[in-house]
């Protein structure tokens, strides 16, 4: 089984907590993307990144100084988004680190597929960015089925905790021999399951932590997850989609 998650826009450098173990498998592709970005003007990059001047200036400087081979941070410690905050990998045990290194994969528009202890440097590039590389009109076309095939060589069961922007890179190429299970975290409203972005990110992080703590080896085991007041809903779930509904406490979102 492999667990797939999305990256985060906000990143940091941490070369002190733990050393990285390997370079990303698709590093030659990352170098090609990096060269393409470096040829773009400030205005072109700002438009590609869809950000303000402060963020654009930071990432243009990062791009100019970028070294893909040294001063690297383990991927799982490099991302600082909500999902990673609730995963809290900084306080994992050795056994939990071993678990995520084996089972967890981070999908990235810049790096392709990352193992938790692959060394990365801060970048800004979403998978849905309209970046033309060669004959490829965007990153989806550039990566094609490479990320999916990389995962399919490792496992015949994928637990999807990634956003659709990233999970489609795998689900689009799914063969009959691979089981693909998506976890949905929502609330019931008017008979429908409503997902809220921030809560979903929090729950995905909590789910990874739950799986690492319990050394989950089969997807059915995640049905006992109850973090953030979520409970597995058997009636709404099926073999490909696990629905977790949240009980709101006193009308609060927390």
Backbone as CSV, one residue per row, in Angstrom:
resi,resn,N_x,N_y,N_z,CA_x,CA_y,CA_z,C_x,C_y,C_z
1,UNK,0.831,-1.201,0.000,0.000,0.000,0.000,0.868,1.255,0.000
2,UNK,0.438,2.240,-0.777,1.089,3.542,-0.764,0.034,4.619,-0.502
3,UNK,0.430,5.623,0.263,-0.433,6.758,0.576,0.062,7.940,-0.242
4,UNK,-0.825,8.612,-0.963,-0.392,9.791,-1.718,-0.999,11.047,-1.106
5,UNK,-0.172,12.092,-1.005,-0.618,13.383,-0.493,-0.101,14.489,-1.408
6,UNK,-0.684,15.681,-1.243,-0.259,16.851,-2.005,0.889,17.547,-1.289
7,UNK,1.642,18.383,-2.010,2.656,19.206,-1.363,1.981,20.432,-0.752
8,UNK,2.756,21.409,-0.309,2.218,22.664,0.210,2.978,23.816,-0.436
9,UNK,2.307,24.951,-0.570,2.976,26.110,-1.164,4.063,26.651,-0.254
10,UNK,3.770,26.720,1.040,4.732,27.278,1.984,5.776,26.244,2.338
11,UNK,7.067,26.649,2.196,8.156,25.726,2.459,9.238,26.395,3.303
12,UNK,10.066,25.564,3.920,11.155,26.091,4.726,12.407,25.258,4.518
13,UNK,13.521,25.761,5.019,14.788,25.034,4.976,15.102,24.532,6.376
14,UNK,15.333,23.231,6.496,15.693,22.635,7.779,16.749,21.568,7.519
15,UNK,17.999,21.963,7.619,19.101,21.028,7.375,19.694,20.501,8.679
16,UNK,19.061,20.855,9.808,19.596,20.478,11.123,18.864,19.317,11.787
17,UNK,17.525,19.268,11.669,16.751,18.258,12.395,17.137,16.843,12.001
18,UNK,17.071,16.565,10.694,17.421,15.243,10.172,18.066,15.420,8.807
19,UNK,19.043,14.614,8.474,19.622,14.687,7.135,18.706,14.031,6.109
20,UNK,18.753,14.530,4.877,18.001,13.843,3.826,18.751,12.560,3.474
21,UNK,18.034,11.593,2.876,18.631,10.284,2.596,18.992,10.105,1.119
22,UNK,18.108,10.582,0.246,18.314,10.363,-1.183,17.936,11.608,-1.961
23,UNK,18.377,11.657,-3.213,17.911,12.685,-4.131,16.631,12.184,-4.803
24,UNK,15.724,13.076,-5.176,14.472,12.646,-5.815,14.726,11.841,-7.087
25,UNK,13.886,10.880,-7.319,14.061,9.988,-8.464,13.960,10.717,-9.791
26,UNK,13.102,11.733,-9.853,12.881,12.446,-11.114,13.689,13.744,-11.195
27,UNK,14.843,13.782,-10.531,15.652,15.001,-10.486,16.038,15.531,-11.877
28,UNK,16.366,14.693,-12.857,16.662,15.221,-14.199,15.488,16.016,-14.772
29,UNK,14.274,15.572,-14.509,13.090,16.315,-14.961,12.968,17.639,-14.213
30,UNK,13.259,17.598,-12.913,13.224,18.814,-12.103,14.227,19.832,-12.620
31,UNK,15.405,19.373,-12.999,16.422,20.266,-13.547,15.941,20.899,-14.850
32,UNK,15.235,20.137,-15.673,14.692,20.667,-16.929,13.632,21.738,-16.649
33,UNK,12.768,21.479,-15.670,11.738,22.451,-15.295,12.393,23.707,-14.735
34,UNK,13.404,23.534,-13.913,14.120,24.656,-13.310,14.731,25.547,-14.392
35,UNK,15.353,24.952,-15.384,15.953,25.720,-16.476,14.897,26.516,-17.236
36,UNK,13.728,25.908,-17.424,12.635,26.592,-18.106,12.179,27.816,-17.299
37,UNK,12.025,27.645,-16.000,11.580,28.735,-15.135,12.589,29.879,-15.110
38,UNK,13.864,29.542,-15.108,14.916,30.560,-15.058,14.969,31.426,-16.310
39,UNK,14.419,30.929,-17.388,14.400,31.694,-18.639,13.210,32.651,-18.717
40,UNK,12.298,32.538,-17.771,11.095,33.362,-17.786,11.332,34.700,-17.091
41,UNK,10.588,35.724,-17.512,10.709,37.046,-16.909,9.969,37.089,-15.577
42,UNK,10.232,38.140,-14.818,9.563,38.315,-13.528,8.053,38.321,-13.695
43,UNK,7.553,39.063,-14.670,6.097,39.160,-14.881,5.515,37.829,-15.316
44,UNK,6.254,37.091,-16.130,5.776,35.774,-16.562,5.686,34.819,-15.371
45,UNK,6.679,34.867,-14.498,6.677,33.997,-13.320,5.563,34.386,-12.353
46,UNK,5.372,35.673,-12.159,4.317,36.143,-11.259,2.941,35.686,-11.758
47,UNK,2.746,35.745,-13.055,1.484,35.282,-13.645,1.336,33.774,-13.503
48,UNK,2.427,33.043,-13.721,2.405,31.585,-13.588,2.082,31.173,-12.165
49,UNK,2.697,31.878,-11.196,2.520,31.544,-9.792,1.226,32.088,-9.198
50,UNK,0.616,33.064,-9.873,-0.627,33.682,-9.396,-0.455,34.191,-7.962
51,UNK,0.513,35.087,-7.791,0.833,35.569,-6.454,1.125,37.063,-6.459
52,UNK,1.280,37.637,-5.270,1.599,39.059,-5.154,3.105,39.280,-5.317
53,UNK,3.514,40.545,-5.289,4.920,40.877,-5.514,5.838,40.325,-4.429
54,UNK,5.373,40.346,-3.191,6.213,39.860,-2.096,6.571,38.388,-2.281
55,UNK,5.573,37.579,-2.606,5.799,36.142,-2.825,6.610,35.916,-4.097
56,UNK,6.310,36.705,-5.133,7.038,36.561,-6.391,8.517,36.877,-6.209
57,UNK,8.821,37.949,-5.503,10.215,38.333,-5.276,10.973,37.261,-4.496
58,UNK,10.320,36.695,-3.483,10.934,35.632,-2.694,11.278,34.441,-3.572
59,UNK,10.338,34.042,-4.414,10.544,32.840,-5.208,11.427,33.058,-6.427
60,UNK,11.492,34.270,-6.927,12.460,34.579,-7.984,13.869,34.491,-7.413
61,UNK,14.055,34.995,-6.189,15.356,34.897,-5.534,15.713,33.434,-5.276
62,UNK,14.748,32.659,-4.814,14.985,31.227,-4.594,15.391,30.538,-5.895
63,UNK,14.704,30.891,-6.959,14.970,30.270,-8.253,16.377,30.614,-8.741
64,UNK,16.765,31.866,-8.551,18.081,32.316,-8.989,19.205,31.622,-8.215
65,UNK,18.978,31.378,-6.923,20.005,30.782,-6.060,19.856,29.264,-5.899
66,UNK,18.895,28.676,-6.551,18.543,27.282,-6.328,19.671,26.309,-6.635
67,UNK,19.924,25.422,-5.676,20.880,24.326,-5.840,20.135,23.042,-5.519
68,UNK,19.927,22.216,-6.525,19.127,20.999,-6.372,19.904,19.833,-5.778
69,UNK,21.188,20.061,-5.465,22.036,18.959,-5.001,22.627,19.164,-3.612
70,UNK,22.485,20.332,-3.025,23.082,20.560,-1.709,22.204,21.461,-0.849
71,UNK,22.481,21.472,0.458,21.683,22.231,1.440,20.213,21.858,1.330
72,UNK,19.943,20.567,1.292,18.586,20.068,1.070,17.891,19.686,2.376
73,UNK,16.567,19.761,2.354,15.722,19.428,3.496,14.901,18.185,3.178
74,UNK,14.765,17.236,4.101,13.860,16.104,3.854,12.471,16.629,3.486
75,UNK,11.888,16.085,2.439,10.634,16.605,1.909,9.548,16.747,2.968
76,UNK,9.420,15.751,3.841,8.331,15.772,4.821,8.514,16.897,5.851
77,UNK,9.732,17.399,5.995,9.981,18.521,6.899,10.011,19.859,6.161
78,UNK,10.109,19.809,4.838,10.225,21.036,4.046,8.888,21.756,3.846
79,UNK,7.804,20.986,3.761,6.487,21.588,3.529,5.861,22.022,4.849
80,UNK,5.258,23.218,4.838,4.737,23.791,6.081,3.223,24.021,6.066
81,UNK,2.518,23.505,5.081,1.083,23.727,4.989,0.303,23.093,6.126
82,UNK,-0.989,23.357,6.157,-1.874,22.880,7.223,-1.811,21.366,7.382
83,UNK,-1.825,20.653,6.268,-1.778,19.190,6.330,-0.526,18.714,7.064
84,UNK,0.588,19.346,6.781,1.858,18.935,7.394,1.929,19.356,8.857
85,UNK,1.298,20.470,9.194,1.254,20.890,10.595,0.491,19.872,11.436
86,UNK,-0.606,19.346,10.897,-1.407,18.368,11.637,-0.801,16.960,11.569
87,UNK,-0.013,16.702,10.567,0.742,15.455,10.542,1.832,15.495,11.609
88,UNK,2.436,16.654,11.783,3.484,16.895,12.794,4.621,15.886,12.710
89,UNK,5.267,15.764,11.558,6.343,14.773,11.420,7.564,15.083,12.289
90,UNK,7.698,16.314,12.734,8.846,16.686,13.551,8.938,15.942,14.866
91,UNK,7.824,15.353,15.311,7.824,14.620,16.583,7.505,13.135,16.390
92,UNK,7.684,12.626,15.173,7.492,11.193,14.931,8.569,10.382,15.662
93,UNK,8.228,9.153,15.971,9.214,8.209,16.496,9.988,7.603,15.319
94,UNK,11.070,6.906,15.612,11.834,6.248,14.551,10.959,5.249,13.792
95,UNK,10.100,4.555,14.518,9.212,3.579,13.888,8.222,4.268,12.946
96,UNK,7.737,5.431,13.346,6.802,6.182,12.509,7.499,6.761,11.276
97,UNK,8.756,7.215,11.441,9.516,7.681,10.282,9.736,6.541,9.291
98,UNK,10.057,5.373,9.804,10.270,4.214,8.931,8.982,3.883,8.170
99,UNK,7.856,4.035,8.850,6.563,3.733,8.221,6.297,4.682,7.053
100,UNK,6.439,5.985,7.296,6.112,6.922,6.210,7.122,6.835,5.064
101,UNK,8.374,6.549,5.385,9.363,6.408,4.314,8.988,5.260,3.385
102,UNK,8.416,4.211,3.947,7.988,3.062,3.153,6.674,3.314,2.423
103,UNK,5.725,3.940,3.101,4.355,3.997,2.576,3.908,5.337,1.995
104,UNK,4.498,6.446,2.430,4.001,7.766,2.034,4.731,8.310,0.810
105,UNK,3.960,8.884,-0.131,4.536,9.515,-1.313,3.879,10.895,-1.510
106,UNK,4.732,11.882,-1.751,4.261,13.254,-1.972,4.338,13.542,-3.464
107,UNK,3.222,13.952,-4.057,3.193,14.299,-5.477,3.527,15.778,-5.637
108,UNK,4.317,16.109,-6.652,4.787,17.486,-6.812,4.896,17.853,-8.284
109,UNK,4.467,19.061,-8.625,4.610,19.533,-9.991,6.062,19.768,-10.368
110,UNK,6.909,20.034,-9.385,8.320,20.337,-9.606,9.200,19.093,-9.508
111,UNK,8.913,18.229,-8.522,9.743,17.055,-8.267,9.139,15.730,-8.732
112,UNK,7.891,15.720,-9.121,7.261,14.463,-9.552,6.722,13.680,-8.379
113,UNK,7.453,12.667,-7.939,7.086,11.868,-6.769,8.233,11.932,-5.761
114,UNK,7.890,12.211,-4.501,8.894,12.313,-3.455,8.637,11.307,-2.341
115,UNK,9.701,10.670,-1.881,9.647,9.933,-0.630,9.913,10.927,0.499
116,UNK,9.428,10.660,1.698,9.545,11.627,2.790,10.951,12.150,3.062
117,UNK,11.965,11.305,2.887,13.328,11.742,3.202,14.162,12.072,1.965
118,UNK,13.491,12.269,0.825,14.186,12.799,-0.343,14.530,14.256,-0.076
119,UNK,15.712,14.682,-0.485,16.139,16.054,-0.240,15.574,17.037,-1.255
120,UNK,14.968,18.098,-0.768,14.373,19.110,-1.644,14.809,20.504,-1.202
121,UNK,14.564,21.462,-2.082,14.812,22.867,-1.786,13.520,23.634,-2.031
122,UNK,13.280,24.747,-1.341,12.019,25.479,-1.522,11.795,25.926,-2.977
123,UNK,10.585,25.772,-3.445,10.201,26.153,-4.803,8.734,26.570,-4.781
124,UNK,8.265,27.121,-5.869,6.834,27.402,-6.003,6.395,26.962,-7.394
125,UNK,5.571,25.936,-7.448,5.053,25.469,-8.734,3.942,24.457,-8.484
126,UNK,2.716,24.877,-8.738,1.570,23.981,-8.583,1.432,23.091,-9.806
127,UNK,0.878,21.921,-9.621,0.715,20.984,-10.719,-0.152,21.554,-11.840
128,UNK,-1.131,22.370,-11.500,-2.042,22.897,-12.511,-1.511,24.157,-13.196
129,UNK,-0.278,24.551,-12.880,0.313,25.730,-13.512,0.446,25.504,-15.025
130,UNK,0.131,26.524,-15.805,0.194,26.438,-17.267,1.624,26.695,-17.746
131,UNK,2.502,25.766,-17.445,3.904,25.887,-17.835,4.163,25.005,-19.052
132,UNK,4.510,25.632,-20.157,4.789,24.889,-21.384,6.254,24.496,-21.424
133,UNK,6.504,23.205,-21.589,7.869,22.690,-21.673,7.975,21.855,-22.947
134,UNK,8.766,22.330,-23.892,8.875,21.626,-25.158,7.523,21.581,-25.865
135,UNK,7.100,20.377,-26.213,5.809,20.198,-26.889,4.656,20.034,-25.904
136,UNK,4.963,20.023,-24.622,3.934,19.820,-23.594,3.307,21.157,-23.190
137,UNK,2.000,21.232,-23.228,1.314,22.495,-22.965,1.250,22.844,-21.485
138,UNK,1.369,21.845,-20.621,1.321,22.098,-19.179,2.023,20.960,-18.440
139,UNK,2.019,21.028,-17.107,2.722,20.021,-16.312,2.043,18.656,-16.351
140,UNK,0.723,18.646,-16.519,0.032,17.357,-16.636,0.531,16.608,-17.872
141,UNK,0.678,17.334,-18.964,1.170,16.722,-20.192,2.648,16.353,-20.051
142,UNK,3.408,17.201,-19.368,4.837,16.946,-19.202,5.085,15.664,-18.403
143,UNK,4.395,15.541,-17.278,4.621,14.353,-16.446,3.929,13.116,-17.019
144,UNK,2.815,13.315,-17.739,2.117,12.187,-18.344,1.788,11.108,-17.331
145,UNK,2.119,9.859,-17.667,1.809,8.750,-16.758,3.016,8.331,-15.913
146,UNK,4.087,9.128,-15.934,5.316,8.735,-15.237,5.130,8.597,-13.723
147,UNK,4.381,9.522,-13.137,4.185,9.471,-11.694,3.330,8.264,-11.320
148,UNK,2.302,8.026,-12.111,1.424,6.877,-11.866,2.190,5.565,-11.996
149,UNK,2.955,5.424,-13.062,3.688,4.179,-13.288,4.727,3.951,-12.197
150,UNK,5.307,5.040,-11.683,6.255,4.933,-10.581,5.594,4.294,-9.369
151,UNK,4.360,4.715,-9.072,3.617,4.159,-7.945,3.153,2.736,-8.215
152,UNK,2.709,2.473,-9.427,2.192,1.150,-9.760,3.281,0.081,-9.696
153,UNK,4.533,0.487,-9.874,5.637,-0.471,-9.743,5.863,-0.858,-8.288
154,UNK,5.409,0.006,-7.376,5.621,-0.246,-5.950,4.471,-0.974,-5.276
155,UNK,3.254,-0.797,-5.780,2.097,-1.308,-5.061,0.902,-1.549,-5.973
156,UNK,-0.039,-2.343,-5.471,-1.303,-2.537,-6.185,-2.466,-1.955,-5.383
157,UNK,-2.139,-1.094,-4.381,-3.168,-0.452,-3.569,-2.708,0.945,-3.165
158,UNK,-3.498,1.945,-3.547,-3.155,3.339,-3.246,-4.267,3.970,-2.420
159,UNK,-3.888,4.556,-1.286,-4.831,5.307,-0.469,-4.629,6.781,-0.795
160,UNK,-5.643,7.400,-1.340,-5.552,8.765,-1.835,-5.955,9.797,-0.779
161,UNK,-4.963,10.551,-0.308,-5.213,11.679,0.591,-4.787,12.983,-0.071
162,UNK,-4.667,12.968,-1.386,-4.247,14.150,-2.143,-5.460,14.890,-2.695
163,UNK,-5.257,16.158,-2.998,-6.307,16.937,-3.650,-6.456,16.440,-5.088
164,UNK,-7.573,16.772,-5.715,-7.816,16.295,-7.082,-6.762,16.812,-8.047
165,UNK,-6.259,18.028,-7.806,-5.217,18.616,-8.648,-4.026,17.675,-8.800
166,UNK,-3.739,16.937,-7.745,-2.602,16.021,-7.771,-3.012,14.567,-7.990
167,UNK,-4.097,14.138,-7.372,-4.485,12.730,-7.469,-4.826,12.316,-8.896
168,UNK,-5.261,13.279,-9.720,-5.621,12.955,-11.101,-4.411,12.475,-11.900
169,UNK,-3.216,12.839,-11.444,-1.986,12.377,-12.101,-1.819,10.869,-11.978
170,UNK,-2.520,10.294,-11.009,-2.466,8.849,-10.787,-3.767,8.189,-11.251
171,UNK,-4.889,8.723,-10.801,-6.183,8.094,-11.087,-6.504,8.028,-12.579
172,UNK,-5.993,8.981,-13.344,-6.248,9.020,-14.787,-5.668,7.809,-15.508
173,UNK,-4.647,7.208,-14.922,-3.942,6.101,-15.579,-4.125,4.779,-14.843
174,UNK,-5.143,4.699,-14.031,-5.344,3.543,-13.159,-5.678,2.277,-13.952
175,UNK,-4.885,1.205,-13.772,-5.208,-0.070,-14.416,-6.163,-0.881,-13.536
176,UNK,-6.742,-1.904,-14.094,-7.679,-2.737,-13.343,-7.000,-3.475,-12.189
177,UNK,-5.700,-3.617,-12.274,-4.963,-4.393,-11.278,-4.624,-3.604,-10.020
178,UNK,-4.874,-2.283,-10.019,-4.524,-1.440,-8.873,-5.780,-0.888,-8.209
179,UNK,-5.861,-1.072,-6.912,-6.975,-0.533,-6.132,-6.655,0.903,-5.729
180,UNK,-7.606,1.815,-5.920,-7.406,3.236,-5.638,-8.549,3.706,-4.744
181,UNK,-8.221,4.034,-3.492,-9.235,4.387,-2.504,-9.059,5.844,-2.082
182,UNK,-10.098,6.640,-2.247,-10.056,8.051,-1.885,-10.772,8.278,-0.559
183,UNK,-10.111,8.982,0.348,-10.737,9.346,1.620,-11.354,10.731,1.506
184,UNK,-12.633,10.821,1.851,-13.375,12.090,1.808,-13.716,12.498,3.235
185,UNK,-13.389,13.721,3.598,-13.674,14.238,4.935,-14.670,15.383,4.811
186,UNK,-15.877,15.187,5.348,-16.903,16.208,5.177,-17.887,16.270,6.326
187,UNK,-18.903,17.087,6.124,-20.004,17.224,7.075,-21.310,17.045,6.315
188,UNK,-22.295,16.514,6.998,-23.596,16.321,6.362,-24.411,17.600,6.455
189,UNK,-24.914,18.033,5.329,-25.747,19.233,5.287,-26.804,19.066,4.204
190,UNK,-28.056,19.045,4.620,-29.152,18.872,3.666,-29.089,17.547,2.941
191,UNK,-28.598,16.516,3.632,-28.520,15.193,3.020,-27.310,15.002,2.128
192,UNK,-26.457,16.019,2.028,-25.271,15.933,1.188,-24.004,16.011,2.042
193,UNK,-22.919,15.487,1.502,-21.629,15.555,2.174,-20.882,16.777,1.643
194,UNK,-20.629,17.724,2.517,-19.955,18.968,2.144,-18.530,18.953,2.686
195,UNK,-17.560,19.162,1.791,-16.164,19.217,2.202,-15.727,20.674,2.385
196,UNK,-14.976,20.928,3.432,-14.420,22.255,3.683,-12.909,22.164,3.576
197,UNK,-12.328,23.029,2.733,-10.918,22.937,2.391,-9.962,22.808,3.556
198,UNK,-10.072,23.731,4.525,-9.142,23.719,5.646,-9.295,22.466,6.490
199,UNK,-10.544,22.085,6.766,-10.781,20.898,7.570,-10.273,19.641,6.863
200,UNK,-10.407,19.591,5.542,-9.913,18.442,4.785,-8.404,18.311,4.932
201,UNK,-7.706,19.444,4.830,-6.244,19.423,4.963,-5.837,18.967,6.359
202,UNK,-6.540,19.478,7.366,-6.253,19.072,8.745,-6.456,17.566,8.913
203,UNK,-7.572,17.069,8.379,-7.900,15.648,8.531,-6.917,14.752,7.791
204,UNK,-6.471,15.183,6.611,-5.494,14.386,5.864,-4.189,14.252,6.644
205,UNK,-3.769,15.344,7.254,-2.564,15.292,8.074,-2.742,14.373,9.269
206,UNK,-3.881,14.496,9.937,-4.187,13.638,11.088,-4.249,12.169,10.674
207,UNK,-4.773,11.923,9.474,-4.882,10.543,8.997,-3.504,9.927,8.784
208,UNK,-2.579,10.685,8.202,-1.220,10.159,8.014,-0.598,9.845,9.373
209,UNK,-0.769,10.742,10.327,-0.232,10.511,11.676,-0.863,9.252,12.282
210,UNK,-2.180,9.104,12.147,-2.891,7.928,12.650,-2.323,6.649,12.041
211,UNK,-2.094,6.659,10.747,-1.591,5.467,10.060,-0.178,5.126,10.511
212,UNK,0.648,6.168,10.710,2.024,5.932,11.157,2.051,5.405,12.588
213,UNK,1.231,6.003,13.451,1.199,5.575,14.850,0.714,4.145,14.993
214,UNK,-0.229,3.759,14.135,-0.826,2.424,14.229,-0.230,1.433,13.230
215,UNK,0.779,1.889,12.479,1.461,1.007,11.523,0.443,0.295,10.617
216,UNK,-0.454,1.071,10.062,-1.536,0.534,9.235,-0.971,-0.167,7.995
217,UNK,-1.396,-1.386,7.767,-0.887,-2.169,6.639,-1.947,-2.462,5.581
218,UNK,-3.213,-2.213,5.891,-4.303,-2.451,4.948,-5.285,-1.278,5.014
219,UNK,-5.829,-0.858,3.881,-6.704,0.324,3.878,-7.911,0.205,4.792
220,UNK,-8.438,-0.999,4.964,-9.616,-1.168,5.809,-9.369,-0.717,7.255
221,UNK,-8.112,-0.726,7.666,-7.783,-0.344,9.037,-8.019,1.139,9.317
222,UNK,-8.038,1.972,8.266,-8.241,3.415,8.500,-9.687,3.735,8.863
223,UNK,-10.571,2.764,8.726,-11.982,2.999,9.058,-12.169,3.323,10.543
224,UNK,-11.199,2.995,11.365,-11.301,3.286,12.798,-10.782,4.686,13.140
225,UNK,-10.357,5.436,12.150,-9.870,6.806,12.376,-10.983,7.666,12.966
226,UNK,-10.668,8.420,14.018,-11.677,9.290,14.640,-11.095,10.651,15.042
227,UNK,-10.022,11.049,14.393,-9.423,12.343,14.687,-10.314,13.502,14.276
228,UNK,-10.220,14.620,15.017,-10.979,15.846,14.722,-12.486,15.605,14.676
229,UNK,-12.949,14.611,15.437,-14.368,14.272,15.523,-14.939,13.654,14.236
230,UNK,-14.075,13.130,13.386,-14.546,12.440,12.186,-14.836,10.979,12.522
231,UNK,-15.843,10.435,11.837,-16.200,9.028,11.991,-16.461,8.429,10.616
232,UNK,-16.034,7.214,10.420,-16.274,6.524,9.154,-17.759,6.273,8.978
233,UNK,-18.292,6.589,7.783,-19.711,6.386,7.476,-19.848,5.221,6.499
234,UNK,-20.195,4.073,7.045,-20.315,2.855,6.244,-21.371,2.982,5.162
235,UNK,-22.476,3.635,5.477,-23.605,3.705,4.545,-23.295,4.527,3.287
236,UNK,-22.422,5.502,3.414,-22.086,6.352,2.265,-20.811,5.901,1.545
237,UNK,-20.096,5.001,2.139,-18.815,4.567,1.582,-18.969,3.351,0.681
238,UNK,-17.958,3.137,-0.158,-17.904,1.908,-0.950,-16.438,1.489,-1.055
239,UNK,-16.143,0.527,-1.901,-14.795,-0.004,-1.990,-13.758,0.978,-2.504
240,UNK,-14.211,2.025,-3.200,-13.284,2.993,-3.778,-13.285,4.349,-3.071
241,UNK,-14.269,4.576,-2.222,-14.387,5.860,-1.533,-14.757,5.641,-0.073
242,UNK,-13.916,6.126,0.807,-14.197,6.065,2.240,-14.651,7.445,2.705
243,UNK,-15.884,7.525,3.187,-16.461,8.783,3.640,-16.343,8.897,5.154
244,UNK,-15.758,9.996,5.605,-15.663,10.287,7.030,-16.463,11.562,7.297
245,UNK,-17.474,11.455,8.171,-18.307,12.602,8.515,-17.913,13.143,9.879
246,UNK,-17.993,14.423,10.011,-17.553,15.071,11.241,-18.744,15.500,12.085
247,UNK,-18.676,15.180,13.367,-19.673,15.642,14.332,-19.219,16.995,14.849
248,UNK,-19.984,18.042,14.587,-19.620,19.381,15.060,-19.972,19.493,16.533
249,UNK,-19.025,19.970,17.304,-19.194,20.104,18.733,-19.595,21.538,19.071
250,UNK,-20.822,21.696,19.555,-21.295,23.026,19.923,-21.300,24.017,18.780
251,UNK,-21.455,23.493,17.554,-21.516,24.359,16.399,-20.166,24.890,15.960
252,UNK,-19.103,24.410,16.580,-17.764,24.909,16.256,-17.128,24.120,15.130
253,UNK,-16.239,24.755,14.381,-15.483,24.096,13.318,-14.248,23.421,13.884
254,UNK,-13.976,23.590,15.156,-12.782,22.998,15.754,-13.145,22.101,16.909
